[in-house]
Amino acid sequence: MYTLRLIVRNAFRHGLRTALTTLGIVIAVLAFGLLQTVIGAWFAGVDASSATRLITRNAISLIFPLPLSYEERIRAVPGVVATAKANWFGGVYIDKRNFFPQFAVDADAYFKLYPEFVVDAEQFRAFQHDGKGCVVGRKLAQTYGWKLGDAVPLRGTIFPGSWEFVVRAIYRGADDKTDESQFFFHWDYLNERLKKSGPRRANQVGFFLVGIADGNTAAQTSQQIDTLFRNSLAETLTETEKAFLLGFVSMTEAIVVAIRLVSFVIIIIIMAVMANTMAMSARERRAEYATLKAIGFAPPFLAGLLFGESLFIALCGGVLGIAATFPVVHGFGRLMVKLFPVFQLSMATVAMQFAAAALVGLFAVLVPGWNAMRTRIADGLRAVA
Amino acid sequence: MAIPLSYTVRSLSARKVTTLLTAAGLALVVYVFATVLMLDEGLRKTLVDTGSWDNVLVIRRGSETEVQSAVEREQANIVESQPEVASSAGGPRLLSKEPVVLISLNKRGSTKPSNVVIRGITPASLELRPQVKIAQGRAFRPGSSEIVAGHSIARRFEGAGIGERLRFGLRDWTVVGLFDAGGSGFDSEIWGDADQLMQAFRRNAYSSVVFRLTDPESFQTVKARLESDPRMTVEAKRESVYYSEQSEQLSAFIRYLGITLSVIFSSGAIIGAMITMYAAVATRTGEIGTLRALGFRRRSVLWAFLAEAMLLGVVGGAAGVALASLMHWVSFSTTNFQTFSELAFSFTLTPRIAAESMLFALVMGLLGGFLPAARAARLKIVDALRAR
């Protein structure tokens, strides 16, 4: 008890220095948490994927479509319970910077396969009855201020021309992991227009979403589907939704790796700052430590004092930093909703923040603690800071 | 009268551990700052080197990228008939009609796929891009299932090395050569015979038409004529403009992320410098009193401590830039969001970036040192001398 009081008193001997060090740790822990959350947001789609959904696409690459006729053959594969057509639309809303994912889908089948997109039954009916209708995510509608009945014009980049849509339904996510920034419209609308403007591109599907009964048979079913189309003009590649989305993440893997590395750099920076603080404190107190030694305290006790002080300051900073992370992540998530539709602070991140703070406290004291233990009494008593 | 600089230098070297730790913190921040600028510069340089100012790229209107574009044969022929299209020495026009598609390849040693640009070229293509040279092996024979790969792709992707085979479009394609495009974006592409690739991918339309202008200044004329022609649905861009637009988003992303991080991180390093300088002032209070008693002004004391903080910044900055310059040997490869394809580029250190990084370090030192230096300057002689 007495030792604890000594540690806390020591920590506050240089109020300003301790306050600055703590502030540094707060900033570091906050930045670390934010960066880890950014990485988490990168993987958000992967985390939300379902094991019972497969995606079948052209084996060459996503820019090549598949013939419409494949759908019936895929549906006949054992284990397949549902299929849905989808095309990436890639239109531009007013300006290139307004990016959001747009898909032409056959609505009934698609939304059945995605129970996590919750749509009001009445709104969904209105969408089904309107050939130019679209379903938009709640966050997307908020971002652009769309309401039911609003017209949304998109300029096609892959499918040329200008396209008019009417917001008929707004979907919500079943949980906060669901992406609420997507835009869906009728596949038939796209196809009918293509039949007129570019018949060779009509009746082509970007990818098929395949629902299977049992997630454990995913590998087998995928193989069966791909075997069906081997040596055809459009060979397929079928994988689980998770693998498909991971493929996207891995394309920008270098950026994820860079962010992850940088998030550790801030911890190292603050380790240097903290180590400096502890080294200065220890240097100033050499005479005291020599006195304590002379009275009979063992060297490990002195190291313990320093260690306790270091850990105390680091954890104070850590706790404050974690507390600050919650509002900051919330605010940042709102600002960056276009880039990161799902931006959530995970408990794993909080635990890592805490561990990082503790590590900083530990590493900062290694050298000063060792020196304090080793210093001979006579030298210590003679020392001038 | 100013306090000699040697006082500042010696004060720093007297407390080596503290100086080193503080400078290390600053160095790491400068390292992050410089690395990001270098990455952005590398990206910019790669794409600037890719396009030529006097080449014109024609794609379908509104399609943004070559991959999304389609230029019908008839339209391509109209482009070819424009009087502004240059001719090569031998006679044929310096114009190339190219199909450009993406194929999904696995990275070496993993099953992680990425999209790679594959471009069908014609004899004129090479003359239009003088930076591209066959570095290993040989060029593909026209009319065969042979391809050549950019050296960034050959190194990174399975099946793209010399002598290896790739399978797509129901055929096996042999990589017979590697080309070096001088660090431009073409290093991240695979090239084959245009007609063979169109056949394999069952394409009837080209993706883009590239041609050299006889007179670089005639661009506006030919652009206006092509875009207003009722038979055409195309847009014409200078090749260099087209490629620099392709990097806009990725470049902005890298820059915003980097600047945000640098600012946040720098506050940590500034705090480190502040702690060090406050401690320096506290332990040298007696010295400061002596200096003042000797006749040095408050301003001189302020400057001496500011100089010390800035020197810390300079040491940290130099170490940070030195560390960042090592990144020169690391190359970076990611998917460009806009083109949805793999692009390799390198960290490029320019004198400007080095200067900016040093300035950044100096400012950090200055910000960290200002309050402590002001405290030192405000000390009263009597109090300072009495302090022990």
Contacts between the chains, C-beta under 8 A, distances in Angstrom:
chain1	res1	chain2	res2	distance
A	16	B	278	6.3
A	17	B	275	5.6
A	17	B	278	6.5
A	17	B	279	7.0
A	20	B	271	5.1
A	20	B	274	5.9
A	20	B	275	5.2
A	20	B	278	7.7
A	21	B	271	7.5
A	21	B	275	6.5
A	23	B	271	6.0
A	24	B	267	7.9
A	24	B	268	5.1
A	24	B	271	4.2
A	24	B	272	6.7
A	27	B	264	6.7
A	27	B	267	5.4
A	27	B	268	5.3
A	27	B	271	7.5
A	28	B	268	5.6
A	31	B	261	7.5
A	31	B	264	4.8
A	31	B	265	6.8
A	31	B	268	7.8
A	35	B	261	7.8
A	59	B	104	7.6
A	59	B	168	7.9
A	60	B	101	7.6
A	60	B	103	5.4
A	60	B	104	6.7
A	60	B	168	5.1
A	60	B	169	7.0
A	60	B	201	7.5
A	61	B	101	7.3
A	61	B	102	4.4
A	61	B	103	5.1
A	61	B	104	4.1
A	61	B	115	5.5
A	62	B	102	7.4
A	62	B	104	7.3
A	62	B	115	7.4
A	62	B	340	7.9
A	63	B	67	6.2
A	63	B	101	6.3
A	63	B	102	5.0
A	63	B	115	8.0
A	63	B	340	7.8
A	64	B	101	7.5
A	64	B	201	7.4
A	90	B	68	7.2
A	92	B	62	8.0
A	92	B	64	8.0
A	96	B	64	7.5
A	155	B	62	6.0
A	156	B	62	6.8
A	157	B	62	6.0
A	157	B	63	5.5
A	157	B	64	4.9
A	157	B	65	7.9
A	157	B	68	5.3
A	158	B	63	7.5
A	158	B	68	5.0
A	160	B	60	6.5
A	160	B	61	7.2
A	160	B	62	5.9
A	160	B	63	7.1
A	160	B	233	7.0
A	200	B	204	7.3
A	231	B	170	6.9
A	233	B	170	7.2
A	233	B	202	6.6
A	237	B	104	7.7
A	246	B	112	7.9
A	247	B	112	6.9
A	247	B	113	5.5
A	250	B	107	8.0
A	250	B	112	4.0
A	250	B	113	7.5
A	250	B	114	7.1
A	251	B	114	5.0
A	251	B	115	7.1
A	251	B	334	7.2
A	251	B	335	3.6
A	251	B	342	7.4
A	252	B	334	5.4
A	252	B	335	5.4
A	252	B	337	7.9
A	253	B	112	7.2
A	253	B	334	7.4
A	254	B	332	5.8
A	254	B	333	6.0
A	254	B	334	4.2
A	255	B	334	5.6
A	259	B	257	7.5
A	262	B	32	6.0
A	262	B	261	6.0
A	265	B	28	5.5
A	265	B	31	7.6
A	265	B	32	5.9
A	265	B	265	7.3
A	266	B	264	7.6
A	266	B	265	5.5
A	266	B	268	6.5
A	268	B	28	6.2
A	269	B	25	4.8
A	269	B	28	4.8
A	269	B	29	6.4
A	269	B	265	6.3
A	269	B	268	5.1
A	269	B	269	6.1
A	269	B	272	7.6
A	270	B	25	7.8
A	270	B	268	5.4
A	272	B	21	4.7
A	272	B	22	7.4
A	272	B	24	4.7
A	272	B	25	4.3
A	272	B	28	7.5
A	272	B	272	6.6
A	273	B	21	7.4
A	273	B	22	7.6
A	273	B	25	5.4
A	273	B	268	6.4
A	273	B	269	7.5
A	273	B	271	6.3
A	273	B	272	3.7
A	273	B	275	6.8
A	275	B	21	5.5
A	276	B	17	7.6
A	276	B	18	5.5
A	276	B	21	4.0
A	276	B	22	5.8
A	276	B	25	7.8
A	276	B	272	6.3
A	276	B	275	6.5
A	276	B	276	6.3
A	277	B	275	5.8
A	279	B	17	5.4
A	279	B	18	6.4
A	279	B	21	7.0
A	280	B	18	6.2
A	280	B	275	7.6
A	280	B	276	7.9
A	280	B	279	5.0
A	284	B	283	7.8
A	367	B	17	7.8
A	385	B	283	5.9
